[in-house]
């Protein structure tokens, strides 16, 4: 069973900054993002940024793929590259 996102985030914040005062929220946020990535998640916008759809269209995996395999590959490819266009 996958670990709930809330638990991953809570642990990352707890581990990121042991100080009681003057917490470094940026450090905590980076720890959360790193923990999510390590757990196999990626933070991505709901709508693709400009240029990503066109890029994905030009980089469609060719070959004989079943529709399900194509969708899985396209989804993964777009999520992995979203930061390239999210500026």
PDB file with SEQRES, HELIX, SHEET and CRYST1 records, atoms N, CA, C and O in Angstrom:
SEQRES   1 A   87  UNK UNK UNK UNK UNK UNK UNK UNK UNK UNK UNK UNK UNK          
SEQRES   2 A   87  UNK UNK UNK UNK UNK UNK UNK UNK UNK UNK UNK UNK UNK          
SEQRES   3 A   87  UNK UNK UNK UNK UNK UNK UNK UNK UNK UNK UNK UNK UNK          
SEQRES   4 A   87  UNK UNK UNK UNK UNK UNK UNK UNK UNK UNK UNK UNK UNK          
SEQRES   5 A   87  UNK UNK UNK UNK UNK UNK UNK UNK UNK UNK UNK UNK UNK          
SEQRES   6 A   87  UNK UNK UNK UNK UNK UNK UNK UNK UNK UNK UNK UNK UNK          
SEQRES   7 A   87  UNK UNK UNK UNK UNK UNK UNK UNK UNK                          
HELIX    1 AA1 UNK A    5  UNK A   16  1                                  12    
HELIX    2 AA2 UNK A   25  UNK A   38  1                                  14    
HELIX    3 AA3 UNK A   52  UNK A   58  1                                   7    
HELIX    4 AA4 UNK A   67  UNK A   85  1                                  19    
CRYST1    1.000    1.000    1.000  90.00  90.00  90.00 P 1           1          
ATOM      1  N   UNK A   1       0.835  -1.182   0.000  1.00  0.00           N  
ATOM      2  CA  UNK A   1       0.000   0.000   0.000  1.00  0.00           C  
ATOM      3  C   UNK A   1       0.887   1.256   0.000  1.00  0.00           C  
ATOM      4  O   UNK A   1       1.879   1.312   0.727  1.00  0.00           O  
ATOM      5  N   UNK A   2       0.543   2.233  -0.788  1.00  0.00           N  
ATOM      6  CA  UNK A   2       1.332   3.465  -0.897  1.00  0.00           C  
ATOM      7  C   UNK A   2       1.177   4.298   0.379  1.00  0.00           C  
ATOM      8  O   UNK A   2       0.129   4.294   1.025  1.00  0.00           O  
ATOM      9  N   UNK A   3       2.239   5.001   0.713  1.00  0.00           N  
ATOM     10  CA  UNK A   3       2.196   5.894   1.868  1.00  0.00           C  
ATOM     11  C   UNK A   3       1.364   7.120   1.491  1.00  0.00           C  
ATOM     12  O   UNK A   3       1.584   7.703   0.430  1.00  0.00           O  
ATOM     13  N   UNK A   4       0.412   7.524   2.339  1.00  0.00           N  
ATOM     14  CA  UNK A   4      -0.391   8.722   2.026  1.00  0.00           C  
ATOM     15  C   UNK A   4       0.491   9.961   1.875  1.00  0.00           C  
ATOM     16  O   UNK A   4       1.473  10.128   2.599  1.00  0.00           O  
ATOM     17  N   UNK A   5       0.129  10.825   0.926  1.00  0.00           N  
ATOM     18  CA  UNK A   5       0.915  12.039   0.678  1.00  0.00           C  
ATOM     19  C   UNK A   5       1.070  12.881   1.937  1.00  0.00           C  
ATOM     20  O   UNK A   5       2.134  13.454   2.174  1.00  0.00           O  
ATOM     21  N   UNK A   6       0.025  12.960   2.738  1.00  0.00           N  
ATOM     22  CA  UNK A   6       0.092  13.761   3.959  1.00  0.00           C  
ATOM     23  C   UNK A   6       1.206  13.260   4.883  1.00  0.00           C  
ATOM     24  O   UNK A   6       1.899  14.060   5.511  1.00  0.00           O  
ATOM     25  N   UNK A   7       1.374  11.949   4.963  1.00  0.00           N  
ATOM     26  CA  UNK A   7       2.422  11.386   5.809  1.00  0.00           C  
ATOM     27  C   UNK A   7       3.811  11.692   5.251  1.00  0.00           C  
ATOM     28  O   UNK A   7       4.735  11.986   6.009  1.00  0.00           O  
ATOM     29  N   UNK A   8       3.958  11.624   3.937  1.00  0.00           N  
ATOM     30  CA  UNK A   8       5.239  11.946   3.305  1.00  0.00           C  
ATOM     31  C   UNK A   8       5.584  13.413   3.567  1.00  0.00           C  
ATOM     32  O   UNK A   8       6.722  13.732   3.910  1.00  0.00           O  
ATOM     33  N   UNK A   9       4.606  14.302   3.405  1.00  0.00           N  
ATOM     34  CA  UNK A   9       4.826  15.738   3.609  1.00  0.00           C  
ATOM     35  C   UNK A   9       5.145  16.028   5.074  1.00  0.00           C  
ATOM     36  O   UNK A   9       6.080  16.774   5.367  1.00  0.00           O  
ATOM     37  N   UNK A  10       4.384  15.451   5.985  1.00  0.00           N  
ATOM     38  CA  UNK A  10       4.608  15.701   7.407  1.00  0.00           C  
ATOM     39  C   UNK A  10       6.006  15.260   7.835  1.00  0.00           C  
ATOM     40  O   UNK A  10       6.686  15.979   8.566  1.00  0.00           O  
ATOM     41  N   UNK A  11       6.435  14.093   7.387  1.00  0.00           N  
ATOM     42  CA  UNK A  11       7.764  13.593   7.745  1.00  0.00           C  
ATOM     43  C   UNK A  11       8.854  14.480   7.148  1.00  0.00           C  
ATOM     44  O   UNK A  11       9.855  14.763   7.807  1.00  0.00           O  
ATOM     45  N   UNK A  12       8.662  14.921   5.901  1.00  0.00           N  
ATOM     46  CA  UNK A  12       9.660  15.781   5.257  1.00  0.00           C  
ATOM     47  C   UNK A  12       9.810  17.092   6.019  1.00  0.00           C  
ATOM     48  O   UNK A  12      10.931  17.562   6.217  1.00  0.00           O  
ATOM     49  N   UNK A  13       8.703  17.691   6.451  1.00  0.00           N  
ATOM     50  CA  UNK A  13       8.775  18.946   7.205  1.00  0.00           C  
ATOM     51  C   UNK A  13       9.456  18.712   8.547  1.00  0.00           C  
ATOM     52  O   UNK A  13      10.311  19.494   8.964  1.00  0.00           O  
ATOM     53  N   UNK A  14       9.073  17.637   9.218  1.00  0.00           N  
ATOM     54  CA  UNK A  14       9.671  17.310  10.522  1.00  0.00           C  
ATOM     55  C   UNK A  14      11.178  17.117  10.397  1.00  0.00           C  
ATOM     56  O   UNK A  14      11.938  17.609  11.231  1.00  0.00           O  
ATOM     57  N   UNK A  15      11.616  16.402   9.359  1.00  0.00           N  
ATOM     58  CA  UNK A  15      13.036  16.103   9.173  1.00  0.00           C  
ATOM     59  C   UNK A  15      13.844  17.287   8.640  1.00  0.00           C  
ATOM     60  O   UNK A  15      15.063  17.327   8.805  1.00  0.00           O  
ATOM     61  N   UNK A  16      13.176  18.251   8.002  1.00  0.00           N  
ATOM     62  CA  UNK A  16      13.900  19.335   7.323  1.00  0.00           C  
ATOM     63  C   UNK A  16      14.491  20.353   8.279  1.00  0.00           C  
ATOM     64  O   UNK A  16      15.586  20.863   8.041  1.00  0.00           O  
ATOM     65  N   UNK A  17      13.791  20.652   9.343  1.00  0.00           N  
ATOM     66  CA  UNK A  17      14.218  21.760  10.181  1.00  0.00           C  
ATOM     67  C   UNK A  17      13.920  21.428  11.633  1.00  0.00           C  
ATOM     68  O   UNK A  17      12.761  21.368  12.045  1.00  0.00           O  
ATOM     69  N   UNK A  18      14.972  21.215  12.398  1.00  0.00           N  
ATOM     70  CA  UNK A  18      14.815  20.835  13.803  1.00  0.00           C  
ATOM     71  C   UNK A  18      14.703  22.037  14.738  1.00  0.00           C  
ATOM     72  O   UNK A  18      14.471  21.861  15.934  1.00  0.00           O  
ATOM     73  N   UNK A  19      14.864  23.246  14.219  1.00  0.00           N  
ATOM     74  CA  UNK A  19      14.821  24.419  15.095  1.00  0.00           C  
ATOM     75  C   UNK A  19      13.389  24.704  15.547  1.00  0.00           C  
ATOM     76  O   UNK A  19      12.420  24.407  14.849  1.00  0.00           O  
ATOM     77  N   UNK A  20      13.295  25.284  16.728  1.00  0.00           N  
ATOM     78  CA  UNK A  20      11.975  25.617  17.268  1.00  0.00           C  
ATOM     79  C   UNK A  20      11.556  26.996  16.789  1.00  0.00           C  
ATOM     80  O   UNK A  20      10.380  27.230  16.509  1.00  0.00           O  
ATOM     81  N   UNK A  21      12.509  27.902  16.693  1.00  0.00           N  
ATOM     82  CA  UNK A  21      12.225  29.256  16.249  1.00  0.00           C  
ATOM     83  C   UNK A  21      12.917  29.500  14.914  1.00  0.00           C  
ATOM     84  O   UNK A  21      13.875  28.809  14.566  1.00  0.00           O  
ATOM     85  N   UNK A  22      12.438  30.467  14.185  1.00  0.00           N  
ATOM     86  CA  UNK A  22      13.031  30.864  12.907  1.00  0.00           C  
ATOM     87  C   UNK A  22      13.105  29.701  11.920  1.00  0.00           C  
ATOM     88  O   UNK A  22      14.145  29.451  11.312  1.00  0.00           O  
ATOM     89  N   UNK A  23      12.002  29.009  11.775  1.00  0.00           N  
ATOM     90  CA  UNK A  23      11.982  27.907  10.824  1.00  0.00           C  
ATOM     91  C   UNK A  23      12.295  28.423   9.416  1.00  0.00           C  
ATOM     92  O   UNK A  23      11.934  29.542   9.050  1.00  0.00           O  
ATOM     93  N   UNK A  24      12.960  27.595   8.656  1.00  0.00           N  
ATOM     94  CA  UNK A  24      13.291  27.921   7.277  1.00  0.00           C  
ATOM     95  C   UNK A  24      12.240  27.247   6.393  1.00  0.00           C  
ATOM     96  O   UNK A  24      12.377  26.074   6.045  1.00  0.00           O  
ATOM     97  N   UNK A  25      11.197  27.987   6.032  1.00  0.00           N  
ATOM     98  CA  UNK A  25      10.093  27.407   5.277  1.00  0.00           C  
ATOM     99  C   UNK A  25      10.513  26.996   3.874  1.00  0.00           C  
ATOM    100  O   UNK A  25       9.963  26.043   3.320  1.00  0.00           O  
ATOM    101  N   UNK A  26      11.466  27.691   3.299  1.00  0.00           N  
ATOM    102  CA  UNK A  26      11.962  27.295   1.980  1.00  0.00           C  
ATOM    103  C   UNK A  26      12.662  25.949   2.074  1.00  0.00           C  
ATOM    104  O   UNK A  26      12.490  25.085   1.215  1.00  0.00           O  
ATOM    105  N   UNK A  27      13.447  25.782   3.120  1.00  0.00           N  
ATOM    106  CA  UNK A  27      14.115  24.501   3.342  1.00  0.00           C  
ATOM    107  C   UNK A  27      13.082  23.397   3.524  1.00  0.00           C  
ATOM    108  O   UNK A  27      13.248  22.297   2.997  1.00  0.00           O  
ATOM    109  N   UNK A  28      12.021  23.682   4.265  1.00  0.00           N  
ATOM    110  CA  UNK A  28      10.963  22.706   4.481  1.00  0.00           C  
ATOM    111  C   UNK A  28      10.250  22.377   3.167  1.00  0.00           C  
ATOM    112  O   UNK A  28       9.952  21.214   2.894  1.00  0.00           O  
ATOM    113  N   UNK A  29       9.982  23.391   2.364  1.00  0.00           N  
ATOM    114  CA  UNK A  29       9.310  23.168   1.080  1.00  0.00           C  
ATOM    115  C   UNK A  29      10.176  22.312   0.157  1.00  0.00           C  
ATOM    116  O   UNK A  29       9.669  21.409  -0.509  1.00  0.00           O  
ATOM    117  N   UNK A  30      11.475  22.591   0.117  1.00  0.00           N  
ATOM    118  CA  UNK A  30      12.381  21.785  -0.710  1.00  0.00           C  
ATOM    119  C   UNK A  30      12.407  20.337  -0.227  1.00  0.00           C  
ATOM    120  O   UNK A  30      12.451  19.408  -1.033  1.00  0.00           O  
ATOM    121  N   UNK A  31      12.380  20.154   1.086  1.00  0.00           N  
ATOM    122  CA  UNK A  31      12.368  18.798   1.641  1.00  0.00           C  
ATOM    123  C   UNK A  31      11.094  18.059   1.249  1.00  0.00           C  
ATOM    124  O   UNK A  31      11.129  16.863   0.958  1.00  0.00           O  
ATOM    125  N   UNK A  32       9.979  18.768   1.244  1.00  0.00           N  
ATOM    126  CA  UNK A  32       8.711  18.149   0.845  1.00  0.00           C  
ATOM    127  C   UNK A  32       8.771  17.719  -0.615  1.00  0.00           C  
ATOM    128  O   UNK A  32       8.418  16.586  -0.942  1.00  0.00           O  
ATOM    129  N   UNK A  33       9.213  18.609  -1.489  1.00  0.00           N  
ATOM    130  CA  UNK A  33       9.297  18.273  -2.912  1.00  0.00           C  
ATOM    131  C   UNK A  33      10.249  17.101  -3.130  1.00  0.00           C  
ATOM    132  O   UNK A  33       9.951  16.198  -3.912  1.00  0.00           O  
ATOM    133  N   UNK A  34      11.387  17.109  -2.448  1.00  0.00           N  
ATOM    134  CA  UNK A  34      12.343  16.006  -2.587  1.00  0.00           C  
ATOM    135  C   UNK A  34      11.754  14.696  -2.080  1.00  0.00           C  
ATOM    136  O   UNK A  34      11.960  13.646  -2.690  1.00  0.00           O  
ATOM    137  N   UNK A  35      11.024  14.748  -0.971  1.00  0.00           N  
ATOM    138  CA  UNK A  35      10.400  13.535  -0.424  1.00  0.00           C  
ATOM    139  C   UNK A  35       9.325  13.002  -1.374  1.00  0.00           C  
ATOM    140  O   UNK A  35       9.195  11.790  -1.550  1.00  0.00           O  
ATOM    141  N   UNK A  36       8.566  13.896  -1.977  1.00  0.00           N  
ATOM    142  CA  UNK A  36       7.545  13.467  -2.937  1.00  0.00           C  
ATOM    143  C   UNK A  36       8.200  12.809  -4.146  1.00  0.00           C  
ATOM    144  O   UNK A  36       7.745  11.760  -4.604  1.00  0.00           O  
ATOM    145  N   UNK A  37       9.263  13.416  -4.663  1.00  0.00           N  
ATOM    146  CA  UNK A  37       9.975  12.832  -5.806  1.00  0.00           C  
ATOM    147  C   UNK A  37      10.520  11.453  -5.456  1.00  0.00           C  
ATOM    148  O   UNK A  37      10.405  10.513  -6.241  1.00  0.00           O  
ATOM    149  N   UNK A  38      11.114  11.341  -4.273  1.00  0.00           N  
ATOM    150  CA  UNK A  38      11.671  10.060  -3.840  1.00  0.00           C  
ATOM    151  C   UNK A  38      10.573   8.991  -3.745  1.00  0.00           C  
ATOM    152  O   UNK A  38      10.825   7.812  -3.995  1.00  0.00           O  
ATOM    153  N   UNK A  39       9.359   9.410  -3.385  1.00  0.00           N  
ATOM    154  CA  UNK A  39       8.233   8.478  -3.271  1.00  0.00           C  
ATOM    155  C   UNK A  39       7.560   8.222  -4.621  1.00  0.00           C  
ATOM    156  O   UNK A  39       6.591   7.467  -4.699  1.00  0.00           O  
ATOM    157  N   UNK A  40       8.075   8.854  -5.691  1.00  0.00           N  
ATOM    158  CA  UNK A  40       7.538   8.600  -7.028  1.00  0.00           C  
ATOM    159  C   UNK A  40       6.487   9.587  -7.495  1.00  0.00           C  
ATOM    160  O   UNK A  40       5.766   9.317  -8.456  1.00  0.00           O  
ATOM    161  N   UNK A  41       6.391  10.727  -6.828  1.00  0.00           N  
ATOM    162  CA  UNK A  41       5.421  11.751  -7.218  1.00  0.00           C  
ATOM    163  C   UNK A  41       6.133  12.928  -7.861  1.00  0.00           C  
ATOM    164  O   UNK A  41       7.338  13.111  -7.684  1.00  0.00           O  
ATOM    165  N   UNK A  42       5.383  13.719  -8.603  1.00  0.00           N  
ATOM    166  CA  UNK A  42       5.901  14.943  -9.194  1.00  0.00           C  
ATOM    167  C   UNK A  42       4.825  16.000  -9.023  1.00  0.00           C  
ATOM    168  O   UNK A  42       3.641  15.721  -9.213  1.00  0.00           O  
ATOM    169  N   UNK A  43       5.224  17.196  -8.670  1.00  0.00           N  
ATOM    170  CA  UNK A  43       4.295  18.309  -8.567  1.00  0.00           C  
ATOM    171  C   UNK A  43       4.203  18.923  -9.955  1.00  0.00           C  
ATOM    172  O   UNK A  43       5.207  19.365 -10.513  1.00  0.00           O  
ATOM    173  N   UNK A  44       3.005  18.950 -10.508  1.00  0.00           N  
ATOM    174  CA  UNK A  44       2.814  19.449 -11.874  1.00  0.00           C  
ATOM    175  C   UNK A  44       1.532  20.279 -11.941  1.00  0.00           C  
ATOM    176  O   UNK A  44       0.589  20.030 -11.189  1.00  0.00           O  
ATOM    177  N   UNK A  45       1.499  21.259 -12.836  1.00  0.00           N  
ATOM    178  CA  UNK A  45       0.286  22.057 -12.980  1.00  0.00           C  
ATOM    179  C   UNK A  45      -0.868  21.223 -13.538  1.00  0.00           C  
ATOM    180  O   UNK A  45      -0.654  20.221 -14.220  1.00  0.00           O  
ATOM    181  N   UNK A  46      -2.082  21.650 -13.238  1.00  0.00           N  
ATOM    182  CA  UNK A  46      -3.267  20.946 -13.732  1.00  0.00           C  
ATOM    183  C   UNK A  46      -3.341  21.032 -15.252  1.00  0.00           C  
ATOM    184  O   UNK A  46      -3.664  20.050 -15.920  1.00  0.00           O  
ATOM    185  N   UNK A  47      -3.042  22.208 -15.794  1.00  0.00           N  
ATOM    186  CA  UNK A  47      -3.047  22.393 -17.247  1.00  0.00           C  
ATOM    187  C   UNK A  47      -1.598  22.464 -17.719  1.00  0.00           C  
ATOM    188  O   UNK A  47      -0.754  23.052 -17.043  1.00  0.00           O  
ATOM    189  N   UNK A  48      -1.306  21.869 -18.875  1.00  0.00           N  
ATOM    190  CA  UNK A  48       0.082  21.895 -19.351  1.00  0.00           C  
ATOM    191  C   UNK A  48       0.524  23.317 -19.695  1.00  0.00           C  
ATOM    192  O   UNK A  48      -0.249  24.092 -20.258  1.00  0.00           O  
ATOM    193  N   UNK A  49       1.765  23.656 -19.357  1.00  0.00           N  
ATOM    194  CA  UNK A  49       2.272  24.980 -19.708  1.00  0.00           C  
ATOM    195  C   UNK A  49       2.429  25.115 -21.221  1.00  0.00           C  
ATOM    196  O   UNK A  49       2.543  24.113 -21.927  1.00  0.00           O  
ATOM    197  N   UNK A  50       2.436  26.350 -21.716  1.00  0.00           N  
ATOM    198  CA  UNK A  50       2.589  26.560 -23.154  1.00  0.00           C  
ATOM    199  C   UNK A  50       3.846  25.870 -23.674  1.00  0.00           C  
ATOM    200  O   UNK A  50       4.912  25.949 -23.064  1.00  0.00           O  
ATOM    201  N   UNK A  51       3.704  25.208 -24.789  1.00  0.00           N  
ATOM    202  CA  UNK A  51       4.833  24.552 -25.426  1.00  0.00           C  
ATOM    203  C   UNK A  51       4.942  23.074 -25.107  1.00  0.00           C  
ATOM    204  O   UNK A  51       5.493  22.320 -25.910  1.00  0.00           O  
ATOM    205  N   UNK A  52       4.436  22.628 -23.960  1.00  0.00           N  
ATOM    206  CA  UNK A  52       4.582  21.229 -23.583  1.00  0.00           C  
ATOM    207  C   UNK A  52       3.782  20.308 -24.490  1.00  0.00           C  
ATOM    208  O   UNK A  52       4.281  19.255 -24.886  1.00  0.00           O  
ATOM    209  N   UNK A  53       2.563  20.676 -24.823  1.00  0.00           N  
ATOM    210  CA  UNK A  53       1.733  19.814 -25.677  1.00  0.00           C  
ATOM    211  C   UNK A  53       2.365  19.687 -27.057  1.00  0.00           C  
ATOM    212  O   UNK A  53       2.430  18.590 -27.611  1.00  0.00           O  
ATOM    213  N   UNK A  54       2.823  20.784 -27.606  1.00  0.00           N  
ATOM    214  CA  UNK A  54       3.474  20.754 -28.924  1.00  0.00           C  
ATOM    215  C   UNK A  54       4.732  19.894 -28.865  1.00  0.00           C  
ATOM    216  O   UNK A  54       4.982  19.092 -29.765  1.00  0.00           O  
ATOM    217  N   UNK A  55       5.534  20.062 -27.794  1.00  0.00           N  
ATOM    218  CA  UNK A  55       6.740  19.265 -27.623  1.00  0.00           C  
ATOM    219  C   UNK A  55       6.381  17.784 -27.518  1.00  0.00           C  
ATOM    220  O   UNK A  55       7.023  16.946 -28.152  1.00  0.00           O  
ATOM    221  N   UNK A  56       5.369  17.458 -26.729  1.00  0.00           N  
ATOM    222  CA  UNK A  56       4.959  16.056 -26.558  1.00  0.00           C  
ATOM    223  C   UNK A  56       4.467  15.482 -27.884  1.00  0.00           C  
ATOM    224  O   UNK A  56       4.749  14.328 -28.208  1.00  0.00           O  
ATOM    225  N   UNK A  57       3.732  16.287 -28.650  1.00  0.00           N  
ATOM    226  CA  UNK A  57       3.240  15.836 -29.959  1.00  0.00           C  
ATOM    227  C   UNK A  57       4.411  15.474 -30.868  1.00  0.00           C  
ATOM    228  O   UNK A  57       4.360  14.488 -31.604  1.00  0.00           O  
ATOM    229  N   UNK A  58       5.466  16.286 -30.805  1.00  0.00           N  
ATOM    230  CA  UNK A  58       6.643  16.031 -31.642  1.00  0.00           C  
ATOM    231  C   UNK A  58       7.498  14.874 -31.128  1.00  0.00           C  
ATOM    232  O   UNK A  58       8.368  14.380 -31.845  1.00  0.00           O  
ATOM    233  N   UNK A  59       7.255  14.443 -29.892  1.00  0.00           N  
ATOM    234  CA  UNK A  59       8.056  13.385 -29.285  1.00  0.00           C  
ATOM    235  C   UNK A  59       7.233  12.149 -28.930  1.00  0.00           C  
ATOM    236  O   UNK A  59       7.594  11.394 -28.028  1.00  0.00           O  
ATOM    237  N   UNK A  60       6.136  11.951 -29.636  1.00  0.00           N  
ATOM    238  CA  UNK A  60       5.294  10.778 -29.392  1.00  0.00           C  
ATOM    239  C   UNK A  60       6.141   9.524 -29.612  1.00  0.00           C  
ATOM    240  O   UNK A  60       6.841   9.403 -30.617  1.00  0.00           O  
ATOM    241  N   UNK A  61       6.066   8.595 -28.656  1.00  0.00           N  
ATOM    242  CA  UNK A  61       6.816   7.342 -28.845  1.00  0.00           C  
ATOM    243  C   UNK A  61       6.232   6.565 -30.028  1.00  0.00           C  
ATOM    244  O   UNK A  61       5.062   6.181 -30.016  1.00  0.00           O  
ATOM    245  N   UNK A  62       7.055   6.342 -31.034  1.00  0.00           N  
ATOM    246  CA  UNK A  62       6.587   5.631 -32.211  1.00  0.00           C  
ATOM    247  C   UNK A  62       6.707   4.128 -32.006  1.00  0.00           C  
ATOM    248  O   UNK A  62       7.427   3.657 -31.125  1.00  0.00           O  
ATOM    249  N   UNK A  63       6.013   3.419 -32.806  1.00  0.00           N  
ATOM    250  CA  UNK A  63       6.049   1.961 -32.726  1.00  0.00           C  
ATOM    251  C   UNK A  63       4.648   1.431 -32.532  1.00  0.00           C  
ATOM    252  O   UNK A  63       3.671   2.180 -32.543  1.00  0.00           O  
ATOM    253  N   UNK A  64       4.568   0.169 -32.361  1.00  0.00           N  
ATOM    254  CA  UNK A  64       3.271  -0.458 -32.164  1.00  0.00           C  
ATOM    255  C   UNK A  64       2.957  -0.504 -30.676  1.00  0.00           C  
ATOM    256  O   UNK A  64       3.356  -1.426 -29.964  1.00  0.00           O  
ATOM    257  N   UNK A  65       2.248   0.490 -30.235  1.00  0.00           N  
ATOM    258  CA  UNK A  65       1.851   0.554 -28.834  1.00  0.00           C  
ATOM    259  C   UNK A  65       0.335   0.402 -28.736  1.00  0.00           C  
ATOM    260  O   UNK A  65      -0.420   0.952 -29.538  1.00  0.00           O  
ATOM    261  N   UNK A  66      -0.070  -0.335 -27.762  1.00  0.00           N  
ATOM    262  CA  UNK A  66      -1.501  -0.401 -27.477  1.00  0.00           C  
ATOM    263  C   UNK A  66      -1.897   0.945 -26.890  1.00  0.00           C  
ATOM    264  O   UNK A  66      -1.064   1.637 -26.305  1.00  0.00           O  
ATOM    265  N   UNK A  67      -3.168   1.322 -27.042  1.00  0.00           N  
ATOM    266  CA  UNK A  67      -3.600   2.635 -26.534  1.00  0.00           C  
ATOM    267  C   UNK A  67      -3.220   2.871 -25.068  1.00  0.00           C  
ATOM    268  O   UNK A  67      -2.779   3.964 -24.713  1.00  0.00           O  
ATOM    269  N   UNK A  68      -3.385   1.869 -24.232  1.00  0.00           N  
ATOM    270  CA  UNK A  68      -3.043   2.033 -22.818  1.00  0.00           C  
ATOM    271  C   UNK A  68      -1.554   2.311 -22.645  1.00  0.00           C  
ATOM    272  O   UNK A  68      -1.174   3.184 -21.865  1.00  0.00           O  
ATOM    273  N   UNK A  69      -0.718   1.583 -23.358  1.00  0.00           N  
ATOM    274  CA  UNK A  69       0.731   1.794 -23.263  1.00  0.00           C  
ATOM    275  C   UNK A  69       1.116   3.187 -23.760  1.00  0.00           C  
ATOM    276  O   UNK A  69       1.980   3.841 -23.177  1.00  0.00           O  
ATOM    277  N   UNK A  70       0.472   3.637 -24.839  1.00  0.00           N  
ATOM    278  CA  UNK A  70       0.747   4.968 -25.380  1.00  0.00           C  
ATOM    279  C   UNK A  70       0.393   6.040 -24.359  1.00  0.00           C  
ATOM    280  O   UNK A  70       1.166   6.974 -24.143  1.00  0.00           O  
ATOM    281  N   UNK A  71      -0.760   5.911 -23.736  1.00  0.00           N  
ATOM    282  CA  UNK A  71      -1.193   6.908 -22.757  1.00  0.00           C  
ATOM    283  C   UNK A  71      -0.239   6.934 -21.567  1.00  0.00           C  
ATOM    284  O   UNK A  71       0.139   8.009 -21.101  1.00  0.00           O  
ATOM    285  N   UNK A  72       0.149   5.773 -21.076  1.00  0.00           N  
ATOM    286  CA  UNK A  72       1.077   5.709 -19.945  1.00  0.00           C  
ATOM    287  C   UNK A  72       2.398   6.370 -20.315  1.00  0.00           C  
ATOM    288  O   UNK A  72       2.926   7.158 -19.530  1.00  0.00           O  
ATOM    289  N   UNK A  73       2.938   6.071 -21.482  1.00  0.00           N  
ATOM    290  CA  UNK A  73       4.214   6.666 -21.905  1.00  0.00           C  
ATOM    291  C   UNK A  73       4.088   8.171 -22.093  1.00  0.00           C  
ATOM    292  O   UNK A  73       4.968   8.926 -21.678  1.00  0.00           O  
ATOM    293  N   UNK A  74       2.997   8.611 -22.718  1.00  0.00           N  
ATOM    294  CA  UNK A  74       2.802  10.044 -22.945  1.00  0.00           C  
ATOM    295  C   UNK A  74       2.648  10.789 -21.622  1.00  0.00           C  
ATOM    296  O   UNK A  74       3.242  11.849 -21.428  1.00  0.00           O  
ATOM    297  N   UNK A  75       1.854  10.233 -20.719  1.00  0.00           N  
ATOM    298  CA  UNK A  75       1.652  10.863 -19.408  1.00  0.00           C  
ATOM    299  C   UNK A  75       2.994  11.020 -18.694  1.00  0.00           C  
ATOM    300  O   UNK A  75       3.342  12.108 -18.235  1.00  0.00           O  
ATOM    301  N   UNK A  76       3.737   9.925 -18.608  1.00  0.00           N  
ATOM    302  CA  UNK A  76       5.023   9.959 -17.917  1.00  0.00           C  
ATOM    303  C   UNK A  76       5.972  10.952 -18.574  1.00  0.00           C  
ATOM    304  O   UNK A  76       6.640  11.723 -17.885  1.00  0.00           O  
ATOM    305  N   UNK A  77       6.032  10.937 -19.880  1.00  0.00           N  
ATOM    306  CA  UNK A  77       6.926  11.821 -20.614  1.00  0.00           C  
ATOM    307  C   UNK A  77       6.555  13.289 -20.352  1.00  0.00           C  
ATOM    308  O   UNK A  77       7.438  14.124 -20.153  1.00  0.00           O  
ATOM    309  N   UNK A  78       5.270  13.601 -20.352  1.00  0.00           N  
ATOM    310  CA  UNK A  78       4.851  14.984 -20.146  1.00  0.00           C  
ATOM    311  C   UNK A  78       5.116  15.432 -18.706  1.00  0.00           C  
ATOM    312  O   UNK A  78       5.601  16.541 -18.485  1.00  0.00           O  
ATOM    313  N   UNK A  79       4.808  14.593 -17.744  1.00  0.00           N  
ATOM    314  CA  UNK A  79       5.043  14.972 -16.352  1.00  0.00           C  
ATOM    315  C   UNK A  79       6.537  15.151 -16.089  1.00  0.00           C  
ATOM    316  O   UNK A  79       6.935  16.090 -15.400  1.00  0.00           O  
ATOM    317  N   UNK A  80       7.353  14.274 -16.622  1.00  0.00           N  
ATOM    318  CA  UNK A  80       8.796  14.376 -16.419  1.00  0.00           C  
ATOM    319  C   UNK A  80       9.382  15.642 -17.050  1.00  0.00           C  
ATOM    320  O   UNK A  80      10.432  16.117 -16.616  1.00  0.00           O  
ATOM    321  N   UNK A  81       8.724  16.184 -18.057  1.00  0.00           N  
ATOM    322  CA  UNK A  81       9.264  17.343 -18.772  1.00  0.00           C  
ATOM    323  C   UNK A  81       8.517  18.639 -18.499  1.00  0.00           C  
ATOM    324  O   UNK A  81       8.821  19.658 -19.119  1.00  0.00           O  
ATOM    325  N   UNK A  82       7.555  18.628 -17.596  1.00  0.00           N  
ATOM    326  CA  UNK A  82       6.740  19.817 -17.362  1.00  0.00           C  
ATOM    327  C   UNK A  82       7.591  20.999 -16.893  1.00  0.00           C  
ATOM    328  O   UNK A  82       7.306  22.137 -17.268  1.00  0.00           O  
ATOM    329  N   UNK A  83       8.622  20.763 -16.088  1.00  0.00           N  
ATOM    330  CA  UNK A  83       9.448  21.859 -15.586  1.00  0.00           C  
ATOM    331  C   UNK A  83      10.215  22.580 -16.708  1.00  0.00           C  
ATOM    332  O   UNK A  83      10.565  23.754 -16.579  1.00  0.00           O  
ATOM    333  N   UNK A  84      10.465  21.870 -17.788  1.00  0.00           N  
ATOM    334  CA  UNK A  84      11.160  22.459 -18.935  1.00  0.00           C  
ATOM    335  C   UNK A  84      10.357  23.644 -19.503  1.00  0.00           C  
ATOM    336  O   UNK A  84      10.927  24.600 -20.028  1.00  0.00           O  
ATOM    337  N   UNK A  85       9.034  23.559 -19.388  1.00  0.00           N  
ATOM    338  CA  UNK A  85       8.166  24.581 -20.003  1.00  0.00           C  
ATOM    339  C   UNK A  85       7.473  25.446 -18.973  1.00  0.00           C  
ATOM    340  O   UNK A  85       6.835  26.429 -19.350  1.00  0.00           O  
ATOM    341  N   UNK A  86       7.563  25.135 -17.701  1.00  0.00           N  
ATOM    342  CA  UNK A  86       6.875  25.853 -16.644  1.00  0.00           C  
ATOM    343  C   UNK A  86       7.744  27.003 -16.139  1.00  0.00           C  
ATOM    344  O   UNK A  86       8.435  26.889 -15.126  1.00  0.00           O  
ATOM    345  N   UNK A  87       7.692  28.075 -16.850  1.00  0.00           N  
ATOM    346  CA  UNK A  87       8.512  29.244 -16.479  1.00  0.00           C  
ATOM    347  C   UNK A  87       7.649  30.451 -16.285  1.00  0.00           C  
ATOM    348  O   UNK A  87       8.155  31.528 -15.971  1.00  0.00           O  
TER     349      UNK A  87                                                      
END                                                                             
